[in-house]
Amino acid sequence: MGSKNKAPEAAPGEQYKVTEPAADGKADAKEAEAPKAEAPKAEAPKAEPKKEAPAKDEDEDEEEDDDDDVVSESEFMKNVDPVKNNKMRTSVSAEAYGEWNKKEDFTPPVYEKNADQSKRLSDTLGKSFMFRALNAKEMDTVISAMEEVVATAGEQLITLGDNGDYLFVIEKGQLECRKEINGVDTLLKTVEEGDVFGELALLYNTVRAANVIAKSDCLLWKLDRNSFTHIVKDAAQKKRERYEGFLSKVPLLRDNGMDNYSRSQVCDGLHNESFKAGDTVITEGEEGKKFYIVESGSFTGIKSGAEDKAIKYAPGDFFGELALLKDAPRAATVTADTDGELLVLDRGAFKRLFAGSAAIVDAMERHTLKY
């Protein structure tokens, strides 16, 4: 994540200690003593206590608890002792804070791709939350920097406790995220086409939180830490924080048992669509492919024969769930009353993220009674 941090020079008479991470993850202590003062010179002032890069505070810990590669940071730390685990990264404070976080000159790697590969990768990245905040130039740079990875069924791509130096984007295949809990090898989640995994180790500079194993033959693309940090990280963090802050206030997700980690997974599946006043969002009778949450603006749903019972949608409200829950045509037409923004989940992400939550499905079933 950059060059090593240099300690400040000692003033005359000062004595200080510099702590640097060693190759095995343990710290080396190096001491430097200033020359002794000669008589009759006045005694050199005592050195102030050494200032260290700030350690992560409780607020940061809570922020990291919200997300991780596949399980929450707090859940992971219950099972991994960072003191005993010599693979724990030691430079997190230096990366996260102050002037020491200045980015060095960076030239991204280039892996040659033919037109078909570039097109396939562009289509895959377009499905991922992590890359939707990039502009066209940044996207082209990321595509050039990604390296193709072919994995066979049963192959392990990520190992719990290892340093995270790459994230992966899935073009084809499925992988299982697994971890031993109470002595039992437990399936945490399954990731598939269009999903990204391994990004939180890069975002928060922590170790891997689970094992990730190919369930089938897979075609993936990997992006290295430096490329991610210089091109993707800032835009992705801002977008995730924006969505998480908003979704924490959405009653459907706030009041039905969805924890921070699960909500962060919803963030990863969302994309934004803009509408002008008068635009039609969905049309009664058509196939339902998307679920919508109103981020801003006002929308109205009207069902044929029940024009006098129009439903108004304001920020935090949702619609489009009925067609996805019932595999039925759209039950109403929804149009924009004002310019507005909608957060959108496609059918696959909707079912993957919500189908396992009885409380949320029940809340949606109750909501359909409005139609």
N, C-alpha and C positions, 0 to 999 in steps of 0.2 A: 504493500500500500504506500510505498514511498521510501525515501532514504531514512536512515537512522536519525533520531533526534540528537542534537548536540547539546550537551550541558553548558550552562553559562560559565564564562571564565571566572576563576576565583579572584577576588580582590586581595591585595597584599594582606597577609596575616590570616586569611580565611582558610578554613579546612572544610572540605566538602566531600560528599560521596556520590558517585554516579552509579546508577543501577541500569544495566542493560540486559535484554533477554539473550540468553545463550542458545546454542543450537538445539539443546535438549529441552528447551522451554524453561530451564531454571535460571535464576538471576545470578549474574556475576557482580561482585562488589569490587569497585576499584577506588582506592583512596589516593588523594593527592594532598600533600602538605605544602604550604607556603614556606619560604625561607624564614628562619627565626629572625626576629627583629634584633638589631644591634643596639647596644647601649651607646649613648644615652637617649636614643630615640624613644619616643612615646610608644607605648604598647599598641599594636594594631587592634582596631576594634574587633570585637567578637563577631564571628559569622552568624548571621541570622539562620534559623532552622531552614534546612533545604526545602524548597518548594517543589512538590511533585505535580505532575499532570494530574488533574482531578480524577479521583476514582468515580465509578458510576454511582450515582445517588439512587435513592429509592424510587424517584420518579422514572429514572431510566429503566430500572428493573421492571417496573410495572409496564413500561412501554414495550420492553422486550417480551414480557409475558404475553402480550397480545398476539404475537406472531412467532413462528419459527419455521424451519424447513418443513417439518411435518407434525411436530407437537410443540406445545408451549415451552418457553425457556424454563419456567418454574417447574414444570413437570419433569423436564429433562434433568435439571440440577438436583432433584431429589435422588436421582440414581447415579449421578456422576460427580465424584469429588474433584473439584478443580485443583486442589492441592496435589492429590495423588495422580491426577491425569496430566502427564507431562506434555501432552499434545495441545493443551489449552493455549490459545494464542495469548501472548503477554503484552502486545502492543496496542490493545484496544484504546487505552486512554490517549495515547499519542495520536492515534488515527482520528479520534473523535473531537478533539478540542484544540482551540487556539491557533496561534500562528504555526504550530508544528503540523497543522493539517493542510498546509499549502500544497497544491498539486504540482508535481514536477512535470517537466516536458514529457510528453507521451506520444509515442507512435504506435498505433494499433497494429496487430499482426494482420496479415492478409493471406487467406487461404483461397486459392483459385477455385472458382465454381463455374460450371457451364450455365447457360441461360435457364435450363430446366431446374437445376438445383437452386438457383437464386429465386426463381418464381415459387418453388415449393416452400422454401424457407420463409420468404416474404409472406406467403399465405398462412403459414403456421404461426409466425410472430404476430400477425394481425389478429389472431384469436386470443392473444395473451395480454392480460392487464399490464404486465410488467413493461411491455414495450409500446403501449398505445400512446404514451406521453411524448414519444420521440417525433421529431420532425423528419422530413424526407431524407435530408442529408445525414442525420444521425442514424436513421434506420439503415441506409446504405452502408455506413461504416460498420455497424454492428453485424450486418449480413456478411460482409467481407471478413470480419474477425472471428466468425464462428466456424468451428471445426466439426466435421461430421463424425458421428460415433455410431457404430453398428454393434448392438448387444444381442446375445442369444438368450433364449429362455433359461432362467436360473442364474444368470450372471449378476453379480453384485456390483452396482455402480457407486454406491455410497455406503460407508461404514460408520456406525455410531462412534462418536468420540474423535474421529479424524478431523484434521484441519480442512476447512472448506475453501478450495481454490478455484472451483468452477461451479457455474449453474448449468442446468440442462433444460432444453426445450424439446418436447416430444413431438415428432412428426408422425410416427406410426408406432403402435403397440401400447401395452399396458405394463405398469410397474407397481409393485406393492411396497408400501412403507411399513416397516415392522419394527417392533421393539419388545424386549422382554419386560413384562410387568408382573411383579409378584411371582417370578420364576416361570412365567408362561409366555412363550413367543406369541405376540399379539399383533394382529393386523390393525393398523391405525387408519389407513386410507389407501385407496387405489388411485393412481394418476394415469392419465391417458392423453390421447391426441390433443395438442394445443396447450396442455398444462406445462407449467414451469415448476421445477423443484430444485432445491439447493440454494435458492436465492437469499434466504435469511441468514445463512452463515456468512454470506458476503455483505449483506446490509449491516449486520450487527457485529461482524468480526468475531463470531463464536464458532465452536466446533459443531460437527454434525450431530443432529438430535435423534437420528434413527438410522436403521439400515434400509436401503432402497434396492430392491431386487427385481429384475425383469421377470414379469409373469409370462410374457410371450416374446418372440423375436421383435426387436425394436430398432427403429431408426431415430436417432437423436442428434441434436446439435449442442455443442458445449461452448460456453463463453468464459474466458479467463477472468480472474479477479481484477486485474488492472484495467482491462477494457470495460468491464462492468462499472467500475468505480468512476472512470473518466467520462463514460458516455451515458450510462443508464441510471446510475444510483440516485442522483439528485431528483431527476424527473419522476422516477418511480416512487420515491419516498413521499414527495409532495402529493402525488396523486393518491397514494394509499392513505395518507393522513387525512386528506380531504374526504375521502369516501368513508373512512372509519368514523370520523367525527360526525358525519351526517347520519350514517346507519345506526349509530348508538342512540339516536333520537327517534328512529322509526319504530312505532309501537309493535308492529308485527315481529321484529327482531329483538326488541328490547324486553318485551313482556312475555315471551314464550320460551324462556330457558336457553336462548342462544348465547353461548359464552364468547369471550373476546376472540379466542382462536378461531372458532367457527365463523364469526362475523368477518374476520380478516380473510377467510377463504372466499366468502361472498364477494368481498372487495376485489379479489383477484379475478373473479369471473365477470365482473361488471364492465360495461363500456357505456359511454355517454352518447346520446343522440339529441340533437337540437331540432326544435319545431317552431315555426312561425304561426302567429294567430291565424286560425282558419284551416291549418293543415290537418289532414286525417291521419291518425296514428294507427288505428286498426279498424277493419270494416266487418260488420256483422255478416256471418256466414262463411267467412274465409278461414283457411287453416291457421291455427295458432302456433306460432313458432317462437314467440318471445314473451317474457314477463317484464313488467315495467314498474318502477318506483319513481314517483314524482320528486325531482330535486328542486325545481323552481317552476313558477308559472301556474296556470290554472287550466284544467281540462274537464271535458264533459262527456259522459257516456249516455247514449240514448239507444233504447231497444225499440224495434218496430212494434207499433201498436201500443206502446207505453211511453209516448213522447212527453206526457205530463209527469212522468216519474224519472226525470233525468237525474243522473248521479254526478255530483261535482267531486273532482279530485284536486286536492291541494298538496303542497309539499309534505312528504312523509306518507301519503296514501299510495296504494298500489292497485294495479289492475292487470288483466291478461292471464290470471292464474287458472281460471275455470277451464279454458281450452287445453291447458297443459295437464291439469289434474285429471280431467275426464277424457282426454284425447277426443275432444268434441270441437265443432266449429265455433268461431267467435260468437258470443251471445249478444253483443252490442257493438255499436260504432262509437269510437272515442275520437274526439277532435280537440284541437288546442283552442282555448278561449283567448289566450295571450301567448306571446313568445315564451317558450319554456324549455327546460332541460329534463330529460328522462334518463334514469339509470336503467340499463337493460341487461337481462340475463337470457341467453338462448336456451332452447329446450333441454339440451344435454346438461348444461350447467345447473339449470333449475332443478332437474330431477336428481342429479348427483348431490347437490347441496342441501335440498330440502326434504327429499323423500324419506330420509332416515329420522326425521324429527316429527314425532306424532303430534306434539304440541303445535308446531307451526302448520302442519297439514290440517289439523283440526281448526285452527284459527282461519285458515284460508277457506275451508269448507263452510264455516259460519258466514264468512264474507260473501260467498257466492249466493247466499239467500237474498242479497240485495237485488239481484238481477231479475 
